[in-house]
Amino acid sequence: MPMSSGPASSGPARRSCTAARRAVAYVRRGASSPGAERDDLIRQAKTVVAAMVAWALAHRLLPPTVTTFAPFTAIVALQATLYRSVRECVRYLGAMVLGATLAAGLAALMGIHAWSFGLLALLALAVGRARYLGSQGLQVAVVGFFAFTAGHGRIDYIGHLAGSVALGALCGLSAHLLLAPARHLRHRQQAVADLYEGLRQVVAELASAVGEGGAPSREQVGRWRRDCDRVAADAPRVRASVDAEAENSRLNPRRADGRDRDVLPRAQEAARAAGRSAAHLRSALRSLSHSLDSGHDTHLPRRFLSGYGALLDTVAAAMAQVGRPDRTDPRELDALVREGMSLHEDLEYAVQQDTGVPAPVRTLCGALLTDAGRLLHELRGALPEPARAG
C-alpha cells in the first residue's frame, strides 16, 4: 500500500502560506501608513504601468525585433529616486550608443563572422568597464550583441533600437515625474533625534551619578554601555536613511514643507557624529568599568567628580540641542559648547596641579577628560562654519 505523501508535501505548502501571509502583511502596511513599504509598492505599480505603456507603444510603432528594449528601459528608468533614475537612464543610453556603434562598425568593416563577434564581445566588455557607465556597463555588450546578431549592424536597425530605448526612458521618467517619490524629511530628522536622545540619557545619568560625589555602580555602567551599543548599531542605518533622503531631494519636484535647504546636510553630519559620539562615550564607560574592577574609583577626588558631572551636564544639554527634530539654535549650541570647553580646561588644569593624586587615578581622570573633550569636538562640528570659526 503506498505511503501517504501528506507530511512530506506539507512543508512546501506551509512555506507558501507563510510567504503569502508575509506578502499580504507587507501590502497592508504599505496601504495603511507612509513609509518604505508604501514607497516600494508605489514604485512597483509605476514600473508595471510604465513598462506596459512602453511595450504597447513600441509594439505599435517599431519593429518586433526591438520592442523588448522599451519596457526594459522603462524598468531601468524607475529607480528609488528621481536623481538615480536620470543617472541610470543617461548611463544606459550611453551604453546603448557605444554598443550599437561597435556593432555597426565591426559589421561594416569585417562582416558578420564568429571571429568578428568574438572581437565585438572583447571590445564591448572592455568599454563597459568605464567608470562613468557604472552598473550599466554590461549593457554595452548586450546591446552590441543584439545590434550585431539581430540587426547585422544595419543603421536602420540601430535607429529603431535607439527609438525603443528612448521610448522606454520617456515612459519611465514620465511615471516618476507624474507621481514623484515621497519625501521623508521629518522621519529622517526624528531618527537622528532618537540617536541623540539615547546618548543624552546616558550622559545625563552618568553626570547625575558622578555629580553626587561618588562613582556609578557596575550595573549602571553595564546598562549604559549596552545603551551606547544600541545607538552605535543604529547609527549606520540612520545615516544611510538620511543619505538616501538627500539623494531623494535632488531633482525631486516635491518640496519638504518649505524647510530651509541646509536641513539635510546638517542631519547627515549629525547622523555621522552620533556614531562617533557613541564610540567616545563607550570609551569613557570602558575606562569607568576598568576603574571599578581595579578599585581606583574609590580614590577619584570629589572635586573632580563634581566638576566632571557639571561638564557632562553641559554635554547632555548640547546633545539635546543638536538632536532637536526642529532647527538647531546655533547661538545656544555655541554657548553650550564654549561653556563645556571652559569647564574641560579648568578641570584638566586642576587635575594637573593636584600632586596628591596617585598616578593610576591621574591617568583615569585624563582618559575621562579626553573622551569628554572628544564629545565636545563632535558637538562643535554641528555648528555652522561662521560660528565654529568664532
Salt bridges, closest charged atoms under 4 A:
GLU37 OE2 - ARG29 NE 3.30
ASP39 OD2 - HIS184 NE2 2.57
ASP40 OD1 - ARG43 NH2 3.71
GLU88 OE2 - ARG87 NE 3.24
GLU88 OE2 - ARG91 NH1 3.16
ASP156 OD1 - ARG154 NE 3.35
GLU197 OE2 - ARG200 NH2 2.98
GLU205 OE1 - ARG223 NH1 3.05
ASP227 OD1 - ARG230 NH2 2.05
ASP229 OD1 - ARG282 NH1 3.18
ASP234 OD1 - ARG237 NH2 3.93
ASP243 OD1 - ARG272 NH2 3.68
GLU245 OE2 - ARG183 NE 2.73
GLU247 OE2 - ARG84 NE 2.77
ASP257 OD2 - ARG186 NE 3.01
ASP260 OD2 - ARG266 NH1 3.50
ASP260 OD2 - ARG327 NE 3.18
ASP262 OD2 - ARG266 NH1 2.58
GLU269 OE2 - ARG276 NH2 3.09
ASP293 OD1 - ARG218 NE 3.58
ASP334 OD2 - ARG338 NE 2.96
ASP371 OD1 - ARG374 NH1 3.64
GLU378 OE1 - ARG276 NE 2.92
GLU378 OE2 - HIS280 NE2 3.33
GLU385 OE2 - ARG388 NH1 3.28
